[in-house]
């Protein structure tokens, strides 16, 4: 799961307030563009097709985009897309996220007794041959004091649960 970051002073930002006063719906589009970019690791890029999907009505879409550009929240690109202004100041880039995932994968793979994809210890089943009477005694069932140290068939651990 990815996360998008908004400054907790977002609502008071001069550009955001100006855009809100001009066309409040554009702020919803702006926040959705930030979260979409975080989810898909787009480095703040906003494609025209995505904007059209979010605001199908052409007049409302033009007004929202124009307001975001005029207020300095979005920067137009030469290919007709937009960049969320300062996105990479508040959010990690795709390259930073890939690097972090790789470092985490290597670190977890090097950890002994841990799965490469989890911080939890790998579960192990007790070996009845090496545990002897301790297995039965730990279960607290019949035969805890039985001779020969073999667990009773009624007290054998199944699936790792006692």
KEKE-457820 format. One line per 5 residues: number of its first residue (from 1); their letters; for each residue y, x, z of N, C-alpha, C. Coordinates in Angstrom, 2 decimals, padded with zeros to 5 digits. Example, Ala and Ser with C-alpha at 12.3 -4.5 7.8 and 13.67 -1.06 7.14 Angstrom:
BEGIN
1) as) -005.69 013.19 007.80 -004.50 012.30 007.80 -003.30 013.20 007.80; -002.25 012.85 007.08 -001.06 013.67 007.14 000.03 012.90 007.87
END
This chain:
BEGIN
1) xxxxx) -001.17 000.85 000.00 000.00 000.00 000.00 001.24 000.90 000.00; 002.18 000.50 -000.78 003.43 001.26 -000.83 004.51 000.52 -000.05; 005.57 001.24 000.21 006.69 000.68 000.94 007.98 001.02 000.22; 008.91 000.10 000.20 010.25 000.37 -000.30 011.17 000.47 000.91; 012.15 001.33 000.80 013.05 001.52 001.93 014.44 001.01 001.59
6) xxxxx) 014.98 000.23 002.51 016.37 -000.22 002.43 017.07 000.28 003.68; 018.24 000.79 003.50 019.05 001.21 004.63 019.35 -000.02 005.48; 019.28 000.10 006.81 019.54 -001.07 007.66 021.02 -001.48 007.62; 021.82 -000.72 006.91 023.22 -001.11 006.69 023.41 -001.67 005.28; 022.30 -001.97 004.61 022.34 -002.49 003.23 023.29 -003.66 003.11
11) xxxxx) 023.17 -004.61 004.02 023.99 -005.83 003.96 025.48 -005.55 004.06; 025.86 -004.43 004.63 027.27 -004.10 004.78 027.79 -003.11 003.75; 026.92 -002.65 002.86 027.33 -001.70 001.83 028.42 -002.33 000.95; 029.43 -001.56 000.65 030.57 -002.05 -000.13 030.12 -002.61 -001.48; 029.23 -001.91 -002.18 028.75 -002.36 -003.49 027.93 -003.64 -003.37
16) xxxxx) 027.10 -003.71 -002.35 026.26 -004.90 -002.15 027.14 -006.11 -001.83; 028.12 -005.93 -000.96 029.03 -007.04 -000.63 029.79 -007.51 -001.86; 030.26 -006.57 -002.67 031.00 -006.92 -003.89 030.10 -007.71 -004.85; 028.86 -007.26 -005.04 027.92 -007.96 -005.92 027.59 -009.35 -005.37; 027.40 -009.44 -004.05 027.09 -010.72 -003.41 028.21 -011.73 -003.65
21) xxxxx) 029.43 -011.29 -003.52 030.58 -012.19 -003.73 030.69 -012.63 -005.19; 030.34 -011.71 -006.11 030.46 -012.03 -007.53 029.33 -012.94 -008.01; 028.09 -012.66 -007.57 026.94 -013.44 -008.03 025.77 -013.20 -007.07; 025.63 -014.02 -006.03 024.63 -013.77 -004.98 023.20 -013.58 -005.49; 022.81 -014.25 -006.55 021.43 -014.13 -007.06 021.10 -012.70 -007.49
26) xxxxx) 022.11 -011.93 -007.84 021.83 -010.57 -008.31 021.29 -009.69 -007.18; 021.60 -010.01 -005.94 021.09 -009.21 -004.82 019.58 -009.43 -004.67; 019.12 -010.63 -004.88 017.67 -010.88 -004.87 016.98 -010.09 -005.97; 017.57 -010.07 -007.16 017.01 -009.30 -008.27 017.00 -007.82 -007.93; 018.07 -007.35 -007.31 018.19 -005.94 -006.93 017.08 -005.55 -005.93
31) xxxxx) 016.86 -006.35 -004.91 015.83 -006.04 -003.91 014.43 -006.13 -004.55; 014.21 -007.11 -005.40 012.92 -007.20 -006.09 012.71 -006.00 -007.00; 013.77 -005.50 -007.63 013.65 -004.31 -008.48 013.26 -003.09 -007.64; 013.82 -002.99 -006.45 013.49 -001.87 -005.56 012.02 -001.94 -005.16; 011.54 -003.11 -004.75 010.15 -003.22 -004.32 009.19 -003.08 -005.49
36) xxxxx) 009.54 -003.58 -006.65 008.70 -003.40 -007.84 008.60 -001.92 -008.19; 009.70 -001.23 -008.12 009.71 000.20 -008.43 008.87 000.98 -007.43; 008.92 000.62 -006.17 008.10 001.28 -005.15 006.62 001.01 -005.40; 006.27 -000.23 -005.66 004.87 -000.59 -005.87 004.26 000.13 -007.06; 005.01 000.22 -008.15 004.49 000.80 -009.38 004.94 002.25 -009.60
41) xxxxx) 005.61 002.81 -008.60 006.08 004.20 -008.63 006.87 004.50 -009.90; 007.93 003.73 -010.09 008.76 003.82 -011.29 010.01 004.67 -011.09; 010.18 005.24 -009.92 011.36 006.08 -009.61 012.68 005.34 -009.79; 012.67 004.05 -009.54 013.90 003.27 -009.62 014.17 002.66 -010.98; 013.28 002.83 -011.93 013.46 002.30 -013.28 013.21 000.80 -013.29
46) xxxxx) 014.08 000.09 -014.01 013.96 -001.36 -014.16 013.94 -001.67 -015.65; 012.80 -002.15 -016.13 012.65 -002.45 -017.56 013.20 -003.83 -017.89; 013.79 -003.97 -019.09 014.34 -005.27 -019.50 013.31 -006.40 -019.50; 012.06 -006.09 -019.85 011.01 -007.12 -019.87 010.75 -007.66 -018.47; 010.77 -006.77 -017.47 010.56 -007.20 -016.09 011.72 -008.10 -015.66
51) xxxxx) 012.94 -007.72 -016.02 014.12 -008.54 -015.67 013.99 -009.92 -016.28; 013.54 -009.98 -017.52 013.37 -011.27 -018.20 012.33 -012.13 -017.49; 011.26 -011.50 -017.00 010.25 -012.25 -016.25 010.82 -012.79 -014.94; 011.69 -012.03 -014.30 012.25 -012.45 -013.01 013.32 -013.53 -013.18; 014.12 -013.40 -014.22 015.18 -014.40 -014.48 015.07 -014.83 -015.94
56) xxxxx) 014.27 -015.86 -016.21 014.04 -016.27 -017.60 015.29 -016.82 -018.31; 016.19 -017.44 -017.58 017.37 -018.03 -018.22 018.31 -016.92 -018.68; 018.60 -016.84 -019.99 019.39 -015.73 -020.54 020.79 -015.56 -019.92; 021.48 -016.67 -019.71 022.84 -016.57 -019.17 022.82 -016.03 -017.73; 021.93 -016.57 -016.90 021.82 -016.11 -015.52 021.39 -014.65 -015.47
61) xxxxx) 020.47 -014.27 -016.36 019.99 -012.89 -016.41 021.12 -011.93 -016.79; 021.88 -012.28 -017.81 023.00 -011.42 -018.24 024.03 -011.28 -017.13; 024.32 -012.38 -016.43 025.31 -012.33 -015.35 024.82 -011.46 -014.20; 023.56 -011.60 -013.83 023.01 -010.81 -012.72 023.03 -009.32 -013.06; 022.55 -008.96 -014.24 022.50 -007.55 -014.63 023.91 -006.98 -014.76
66) xxxxx) 024.80 -007.73 -015.39 026.18 -007.25 -015.55 026.83 -007.02 -014.20; 026.59 -007.90 -013.25 027.16 -007.76 -011.91 026.62 -006.50 -011.23; 025.31 -006.27 -011.33 024.71 -005.10 -010.70 025.25 -003.80 -011.32; 025.45 -003.79 -012.61 026.00 -002.61 -013.29 027.48 -002.42 -012.91; 028.25 -003.50 -012.97 029.68 -003.42 -012.65 029.92 -002.97 -011.22
71) xxxxx) 029.06 -003.38 -010.32 029.23 -003.03 -008.90 028.63 -001.66 -008.57; 027.98 -001.02 -009.53 027.44 000.31 -009.32 026.09 000.37 -008.64; 025.38 -000.77 -008.61 024.04 -000.79 -008.00 022.96 -000.39 -009.01; 023.20 -000.63 -010.28 022.29 -000.24 -011.34 023.05 000.61 -012.35; 022.35 001.59 -012.91 022.91 002.43 -013.96 022.13 002.18 -015.25
76) xxxxx) 022.84 001.86 -016.36 022.12 001.67 -017.63 021.57 003.00 -018.15; 020.44 002.93 -018.85 019.86 004.12 -019.47 020.04 004.01 -020.99; 019.82 005.10 -021.69 020.03 005.08 -023.14 018.99 004.26 -023.89; 017.86 003.97 -023.24 016.81 003.19 -023.91 016.86 001.70 -023.58; 017.93 001.24 -022.94 018.09 -000.18 -022.65 017.56 -000.63 -021.31
81) xxxxx) 016.99 000.27 -020.55 016.51 -000.05 -019.21 017.64 000.24 -018.22; 017.31 000.19 -016.94 018.29 000.46 -015.89 017.63 001.32 -014.82; 018.44 002.01 -014.05 017.97 002.74 -012.88 018.69 002.19 -011.66; 017.92 001.93 -010.60 018.53 001.52 -009.34 019.28 002.75 -008.82; 020.59 002.60 -008.68 021.43 003.70 -008.23 020.97 004.18 -006.85
86) xxxxx) 020.80 005.48 -006.69 020.41 006.12 -005.43 019.00 005.75 -004.96; 018.16 005.21 -005.84 016.80 004.84 -005.44 016.08 006.03 -004.82; 016.17 007.18 -005.47 015.41 008.35 -005.02 016.02 009.02 -003.79; 017.19 008.59 -003.38 017.75 009.10 -002.11 017.04 008.42 -000.94; 016.70 007.15 -001.10 016.09 006.37 -000.01 014.58 006.23 -000.13
91) xxxxx) 014.03 006.48 -001.32 012.60 006.28 -001.57 012.00 007.53 -002.19; 010.73 007.82 -001.88 010.09 009.00 -002.46 009.83 008.80 -003.96; 009.84 009.89 -004.70 009.54 009.84 -006.13 008.04 009.73 -006.34; 007.66 009.38 -007.55 006.24 009.32 -007.91 005.58 010.68 -007.65; 006.26 011.75 -008.02 005.71 013.09 -007.84 005.50 013.40 -006.36
96) xxxxx) 006.44 013.02 -005.51 006.30 013.25 -004.07 005.12 012.46 -003.51; 004.95 011.22 -003.96 003.84 010.40 -003.49 002.50 010.97 -003.94; 002.42 011.43 -005.19 001.18 012.03 -005.69 000.85 013.30 -004.91; 001.85 014.12 -004.65 001.64 015.35 -003.88 001.15 015.05 -002.48; 001.74 014.05 -001.84 001.33 013.68 -000.48 -000.11 013.16 -000.48
101) xxxxx) -000.47 012.34 -001.46 -001.84 011.82 -001.53 -002.84 012.96 -001.73; -002.48 013.93 -002.56 -003.38 015.07 -002.80 -003.54 015.90 -001.53; -002.44 016.18 -000.84 -002.51 016.94 000.41 -003.34 016.20 001.45; -003.16 014.89 001.54 -003.94 014.09 002.48 -005.43 014.12 002.13; -005.74 014.01 000.84 -007.13 014.04 000.41 -007.79 015.37 000.77
106) xxxxx) -007.08 016.47 000.52 -007.62 017.80 000.84 -007.79 017.96 002.34; -006.79 017.56 003.10 -006.86 017.67 004.56 -008.04 016.88 005.10; -008.22 015.67 004.62 -009.31 014.83 005.11 -010.67 015.38 004.68; -010.74 015.94 003.48 -012.01 016.51 003.01 -012.41 017.73 003.83; -011.44 018.47 004.33 -011.73 019.66 005.13 -012.13 019.33 006.56
111) xxxxx) -011.76 018.16 007.02 -012.08 017.77 008.40 -013.58 017.53 008.54; -014.20 018.19 009.48 -015.63 018.01 009.70 -015.86 016.76 010.52; -016.88 016.00 010.14 -017.22 014.78 010.86 -016.35 013.61 010.48; -015.56 013.75 009.41 -014.71 012.66 008.97 -014.94 012.43 007.50; -014.85 011.18 007.09 -014.95 010.85 005.67 -013.67 011.28 005.00
116) xxxxx) -013.73 011.61 003.73 -012.55 012.06 002.98 -011.54 010.94 002.81; -011.98 009.68 002.90 -011.06 008.57 002.67 -010.65 007.85 003.96; -011.00 008.40 005.11 -010.71 007.71 006.36 -010.53 008.70 007.49; -009.78 008.31 008.49 -009.59 009.15 009.67 -010.64 008.83 010.74; -011.55 007.90 010.45 -012.56 007.51 011.43 -013.78 008.44 011.33
121) xxxxx) -014.41 008.74 012.46 -015.63 009.55 012.42 -016.73 008.84 011.64; -017.55 009.61 010.96 -018.69 009.06 010.24 -019.71 008.58 011.27; -020.11 007.31 011.21 -021.07 006.81 012.19 -022.44 007.45 011.96; -023.12 007.75 013.06 -024.46 008.32 012.98 -025.41 007.46 013.80; -026.67 007.42 013.36 -027.70 006.68 014.10 -028.42 007.66 015.01
126) xxxxx) -028.73 007.26 016.22 -029.48 008.15 017.09 -030.86 008.41 016.52; -031.34 009.61 016.71 -032.68 010.01 016.26 -033.65 009.74 017.40; -034.52 008.74 017.28 -035.44 008.41 018.37 -036.36 009.56 018.73; -036.69 010.42 017.77 -037.58 011.55 018.04 -036.93 012.55 019.00; -035.62 012.80 018.82 -034.96 013.80 019.67 -034.42 013.19 020.95
131) xxxxx) -034.20 011.88 020.97 -033.62 011.24 022.15 -034.66 010.99 023.24; -035.90 010.77 022.86 -036.96 010.51 023.83 -036.63 009.34 024.72; -036.89 009.50 026.03 -036.69 008.41 026.97 -035.22 008.09 027.18; -034.31 008.96 026.80 -032.88 008.68 026.99 -032.44 007.48 026.17; -033.00 007.32 024.97 -032.64 006.19 024.13 -032.97 004.88 024.82
136) xxxxx) -034.17 004.81 025.40 -034.60 003.60 026.08 -033.76 003.40 027.33; -033.51 004.46 028.07 -032.75 004.35 029.31 -031.33 003.90 029.01; -030.73 004.38 027.92 -029.37 003.97 027.57 -029.32 002.50 027.19; -030.39 001.99 026.61 -030.42 000.60 026.22 -030.58 -000.31 027.43; -031.13 000.22 028.50 -031.28 -000.57 029.72 -032.30 -001.67 029.60
141) xxxxx) -033.20 -001.58 028.62 -034.18 -002.63 028.42 -035.50 -002.28 029.04; -036.54 -003.03 028.64 -037.88 -002.78 029.14 -038.33 -001.38 028.79; -039.07 -000.81 029.65 -039.64 000.49 029.37 -038.69 001.63 029.64; -037.60 001.38 030.32 -036.64 002.45 030.59 -037.29 003.55 031.40; -038.27 003.20 032.21 -038.98 004.20 032.99 -040.39 004.44 032.45
146) xxxxx) -040.62 004.01 031.22 -041.96 004.13 030.64 -042.30 005.59 030.40; -043.59 005.86 030.44 -044.04 007.23 030.22 -043.94 007.62 028.75; -044.13 008.89 028.47 -044.15 009.48 027.13 -042.80 009.45 026.44; -041.78 008.86 027.04 -040.43 008.90 026.49 -040.24 008.17 025.18; -041.13 007.27 024.81 -040.99 006.55 023.55 -040.34 005.19 023.80
151) xxxxx) -039.41 004.79 022.95 -038.79 003.48 023.12 -039.78 002.36 022.84; -039.60 001.28 023.56 -040.41 000.10 023.34 -040.01 -000.53 022.01; -040.94 -001.09 021.24 -040.57 -001.72 019.97 -039.55 -002.83 020.16; -039.52 -003.48 021.32 -038.56 -004.55 021.57 -037.16 -004.02 021.86; -037.03 -002.76 022.15 -035.73 -002.19 022.54 -035.19 -001.21 021.50
156) xxxxx) -035.79 -001.11 020.36 -035.36 -000.16 019.35 -033.97 -000.56 018.82; -033.12 000.42 018.63 -031.77 000.17 018.14 -031.82 -000.11 016.64; -031.17 -001.15 016.20 -031.09 -001.49 014.78 -029.64 -001.50 014.36; -029.35 -000.89 013.25 -027.99 -000.91 012.70 -026.98 -000.19 013.57; -027.39 000.65 014.46 -026.45 001.42 015.29 -025.92 000.66 016.48
161) xx) -026.38 -000.58 016.72 -025.87 -001.36 017.86 -026.93 -001.41 018.94; -026.52 -001.43 020.21 -027.46 -001.49 021.32 -027.85 -002.91 021.59
END
